[in-house]
């Protein structure tokens, strides 16, 4: 079941970009979130923050135009927009800890129906480190999770309760997957949109978490 490998990451990123508004300061996590910068509408002016020390990073550069000294927190090449600034990680994390980020966009291994996020470790497997996800998830004004709906074994990553060690509890407000757009509210997890070519029944059938609806569920093309 599903959209081919080519394109689903871009579709998730394109949908996430629609949530951003002019003037927002936004942090992009490693993986699918890094693609969001490529889909910001021309009339929307946001400032991207990277915890390795950039405020005002832009889309990825054209192939061959990469600056080896300029990258995001994931090590991928980026560009700088007019007015951008560079600084050390201490300053970058001071921005996070003071709650100055409007939105952080993270990947996830699991996310629960109450907004708990697990994205930093699978027990027994080696990881390079937890990075800044724990502070980002707790301090940003809004936390958006971008992930595939199912893991590589076909199991739902949208769960009733996370089984993996938590990054943050009750942090996520919006979850965008290759199958659906889900909103975490105080009274439950609401299915806002279904990603084409899936149906409402497709999403409900493979989702472990309890899903609610509030009116008509839109289709994202």
C-alpha positions in Angstrom: 0.0 0.0 0.0 1.3 3.4 -0.7 2.9 6.1 -2.7 6.2 5.1 -4.2 9.5 5.8 -2.5 10.1 8.8 -4.7 8.0 11.7 -3.7 6.5 10.8 -0.3 9.1 12.7 1.7 8.6 15.8 -0.5 4.9 15.6 -0.2 5.1 15.5 3.7 7.5 18.5 3.6 5.3 20.4 1.1 2.3 19.9 3.4 4.2 21.0 6.5 5.4 24.2 4.8 1.7 25.2 4.5 1.6 25.5 8.3 4.2 28.2 8.5 3.5 31.9 8.5 5.5 35.1 7.9 7.7 36.1 10.8 8.0 32.7 12.4 11.4 31.4 13.7 11.5 27.7 12.8 13.9 24.9 13.6 14.1 22.0 11.2 15.2 18.6 12.5 17.2 15.9 10.6 15.6 13.9 7.9 12.3 14.8 6.2 12.1 18.2 8.2 15.1 19.5 6.3 13.1 19.4 3.1 10.6 21.9 4.4 12.8 24.9 3.5 12.5 24.0 -0.2 8.7 24.4 -0.2 8.1 27.7 1.6 5.7 29.8 -0.6 7.4 32.9 -2.1 5.1 35.3 -0.1 5.9 33.6 3.2 9.0 34.9 5.0 10.2 32.7 7.8 13.6 32.6 9.6 15.1 29.1 9.9 17.2 28.3 13.0 19.8 25.5 13.2 21.3 24.5 16.5 24.8 24.3 15.1 24.7 28.1 14.8 22.6 29.6 12.0 19.6 32.0 12.0 18.4 32.6 8.5 19.4 29.5 6.6 17.8 29.1 3.2 17.0 26.2 0.8 19.6 23.6 -0.2 22.1 25.0 -2.8 22.2 23.9 -6.4 24.3 20.8 -7.1 27.9 22.0 -7.4 27.3 25.3 -5.6 27.6 23.8 -2.1 29.8 25.6 0.4 31.7 22.9 2.4 31.8 25.3 5.4 28.0 25.9 5.5 25.7 23.2 6.6 22.7 22.5 8.9 22.7 20.5 12.2 22.4 17.3 10.2 25.6 18.1 8.2 23.7 18.8 4.9 24.6 21.9 2.8 22.4 25.0 3.1 22.3 28.5 1.8 22.1 31.8 3.7 19.3 34.3 3.2 19.9 38.1 3.3 20.3 39.2 6.9 21.3 35.7 8.1 23.7 35.4 11.1 26.1 32.7 12.3 27.2 32.0 15.9 28.3 29.3 18.2 26.1 26.4 19.5 25.9 28.0 22.9 24.0 31.0 21.4 21.9 28.6 19.3 20.8 26.7 22.4 20.2 29.9 24.3 17.7 30.8 21.6 16.0 27.4 22.1 16.0 27.5 25.9 14.6 31.0 26.1 11.5 29.8 24.2 12.1 32.0 21.2 11.3 29.4 18.6 7.8 29.6 17.2 7.9 26.1 15.6 10.2 23.1 15.7 9.7 20.4 13.1 11.0 16.9 14.1 11.1 13.4 12.9 9.9 10.5 15.1 10.3 6.8 15.7 6.9 6.9 17.5 4.4 9.5 18.5 1.4 8.9 20.8 -2.2 10.0 20.5 -1.5 12.4 23.4 1.5 14.0 21.7 4.4 12.1 23.4 7.4 11.9 21.1 10.1 9.1 20.9 12.8 10.0 18.4 16.2 9.6 19.9 17.1 6.0 20.5 16.1 2.4 19.8 17.3 0.3 22.8 20.2 -1.9 21.9 21.2 0.0 18.8 24.0 2.6 18.4 23.0 6.2 17.8 25.3 9.2 17.4 23.6 11.0 20.3 20.3 12.6 21.2 21.1 16.0 19.7 18.9 18.9 20.6 15.6 17.2 20.2 14.7 17.0 23.9 15.2 20.8 24.4 13.6 21.7 21.1 10.5 19.6 21.8 10.0 21.1 25.3 10.8 24.7 24.6 9.3 25.5 21.1 5.9 27.2 21.1 4.7 24.6 18.6 6.0 21.1 17.8 5.3 19.5 14.4 6.2 15.9 13.8 7.0 14.6 10.2 7.3 10.9 9.8 6.2 7.9 7.8 3.0 6.4 9.1 4.4 2.9 9.3 7.8 1.6 10.3 9.9 -0.6 8.0 8.1 -3.7 9.4 4.7 -2.2 8.6 3.8 -1.3 12.2 2.0 1.9 13.1 4.3 4.7 14.3 1.2 6.6 15.5 0.5 4.7 18.7 -1.7 4.8 21.8 1.4 4.9 24.1 5.1 5.1 23.1 7.1 2.0 23.8 10.5 3.6 23.1 12.2 6.0 25.5 10.6 9.4 25.3 12.1 12.5 23.9 9.3 14.7 25.3 5.9 14.1 26.8 2.8 15.7 25.4 4.8 18.0 23.1 3.5 17.4 19.6 0.5 19.4 18.4 0.5 18.3 14.7 1.6 15.1 13.0 2.1 14.9 9.2 2.8 11.5 7.7 2.7 10.0 4.2 -0.9 9.0 4.9 -2.5 11.7 7.0 -2.5 15.0 8.9 -3.3 14.5 12.5 -3.9 17.1 15.2 -3.3 16.5 18.9 -6.0 18.1 21.0 -6.8 17.9 24.7 -9.6 15.4 24.1 -7.8 13.2 21.6 -6.1 12.7 18.2 -8.0 14.1 15.3 -7.7 13.1 11.7 -7.7 16.4 9.7 -6.6 15.3 6.3 -5.9 12.2 4.3 -3.0 12.1 1.8 -3.9 11.1 -1.7 -4.2 8.2 -2.8 -5.2 6.9 0.6 -8.8 6.7 1.9 -10.1 7.4 5.4 -10.6 3.6 5.8 -6.9 3.0 4.8 -5.6 5.3 7.5 -7.9 4.0 10.2 -7.0 0.4 9.3 -3.3 0.8 9.9 -3.2 3.3 12.8 -2.8 1.9 16.3 -3.9 5.1 18.0 -7.5 6.0 18.4 -8.5 8.5 15.8 -11.3 11.0 16.0 -12.9 13.2 13.3 -14.5 16.6 13.5 -16.6 17.3 10.4 -15.4 16.4 6.9 -11.8 15.0 6.5 -10.0 16.9 3.6 -7.9 15.2 0.9 -4.4 16.6 0.4 -3.2 16.2 -3.2 
